[in-house]
Structure formats: C-alpha cells, structure tokens
C-alpha cells in the first residue's frame, strides 16, 4: 500500500516537473520569435473582436460572406481614418508644436501669478522656481534635428508595424473561416473524456474575449468621436487630439479617462479658464454617459470580475506589460477565473473529498 502511494506521488511530481519544463521551453522559444508571436496574438485579438459581429451576420448568410462584409467595413474605417483623421491630427499637432513656446510662456505667467498669490497669503511658504521660458528657437531646432535624425528608424518601425498588422489581418480571416477546425485542434489536446469540457471552455473564453474586445472598441470609438465633435463646436483648437486621447483613455479601465482629462488641461489652457472648464465638462460627462448607457447596451454583462479584482488586474497588468496590460488586464483576469473554475476548482474539490 505504501509503495503504491509513493509511486502515485512520484508520478504526480514527474508530471508537474514535465509541465514546468514544457512551459519554460515554450517561453524560451517564444522569446526567440517575438514578431511571429505578435502577429498571432494580434490576429487572435482581431478574430475575437469581430467574431460576435460575424456570428450575427452568419445567421442570415454564409460564413465567408459575413467575414468579407466585416473586414470590408474594417478596411473602409481604416481608410477613412488614414485619409481624414490622420491629416487633421497631424495639422493640430503641428499647430501645437509651432505655438509651444508661446503656450509655455502663458503657463509660466499663470504659474508666476499663482506663486505670487500663494506667497502673499502664506509668507512662510517657499516654492521652488519653475521656469518654462527657456523653451525657444534653439530648443525647438534641437528637437527638430533629433526628429529628422530618427526618421530612418521611424520609417523602418512603421513599415514593420504595417507588415505585422497586415499579416495579422490575413491570419485573423483564416482563424474566422476555420474556427471549427481551430476549436477541434484545441480540444484534441485533451483526453477524450475531457474534450466536451474543453469545447465548453473554448466557447466561454471566445464569448468573454469577443464581447469585451468588440464592445470596448465600439464604446471607446464613440466616446472619442463625441468628445472631438463636442469640443470642436466649442471652438477648441485641439479637439481631435483630445478626442483620440479620450478614445485611448476610455479603453484603459478605471484610470484612463482621468489621465486623459489631466492631459487635456494644458492643451486647453491657452484658450482661457472657461475653455478648460468646458472641455473637462464634456470629457467627464461623456465618460459617465459611456459608463451608464453605452457599456450596458453594447457590452452587455460584465466579464465576471469583481471591482477589487478589476482594479488589481488593471494595475498589475500595467506594471507588468505597460499599456497592453492596462487595456487587457480585466479580460485576462476573467480568463484566469474561467480556467480556475474549469481545472483548479474541481481538482481542489477532489482533494478535499479524498481527505
């Protein structure tokens, strides 16, 4: 009896060691092919994101037609973005760069006035000197020279990014057209008696990721567009820049829009205090509308992560992986919760029952 128990323990230890070795080798191999991994990950996220839309269209037409319609729409949106949004954004960015010295002088005057007021009311308070007046022609020339020197690297990185994006789109089409074969290939990795569970797992993960990614993209795009249009009507000079910042910020849960509102303050400061106030009102109000109206209607039910878990996932993801970790922290936490429910929880339950 003791011998059989010892054999069983050693067998589990051997399986655990083999699993650790496989994971380490997989990570080592992945580190050697970062571009290939990037292409497959981006393709998977694109496929997850458009899958809910493809699924709805597929009820009325063949799958390949549904996929073609969705990706044609994506290409149209990308074309509009490149032809309309990018030139306007570049124009506003050039305007911001051209007026940066005068903006810096205005901020310096405002800070000097605030410092004088504080020293008048609080004579014992000693503030460190803050100066923006040194931003001038020499500094701007140095920045321009540095930017020109790095144009080659920028062009190469841009070409690489376009290649990765194009390859990922083509691969995502393959994923969508062959989703059944991909799912069956995944379930084939499991023992025969666990394959039905693996199918349910794959369907649940696809539903969670697909709903979250597609919903987040739509809500963030609407939020950014409304902020850009509303601030344009206010006469704000950098409305498109703030709209893009709002769209990106809203995609980062919990802290994203707060950071976007803080960034918008110095951009609106040169047009006066009331412009700062109105831009903040628009951004804050649109964020609340998105939270309470758009998210429930577009994204439906939550991914099943508690508020504390969501905050931990966002901050931990950001610390580990930067911006991608901030954006994907919550769905990855939901994935971990699903995997725990399917694999770890049943194993723990079996261990307690044996004990």
Buried (B, 14 or more C-beta within 10 A) or exposed (E): EEEEEEEEEEEEEEEEEEEEEEEEEEEEEEEEEEEEEBBBEBBBBBBBBBBBBBBEBBEEEEBEEBBBBBBEEBEEEEEEEEEEBEEEBEEBEEEBEEEBBEBBBBBBEEBBEEBEEEEEEEEEEEEEEEEBEEBEEEEBEEEEEEEEEEEEEEEEEEEEEEEBBEBBBEBBBBBBBEBEEBBBEBBEEBEEEBBEBBBEBBEBBBBBBBBBBBBBBBBBBBBBBBBBEBBBEBEBBBBBBBBBBBBBBBBBBBBBBBBBBEBBEEBBBBBEEEBBEBBBEBBEEBBEBBBEEBBEEBBEEBBEBEEEBBBBBBBBBBEEBEEBBBBBBBBBBBBBBBEEEBEEEEEEEEEEEEE
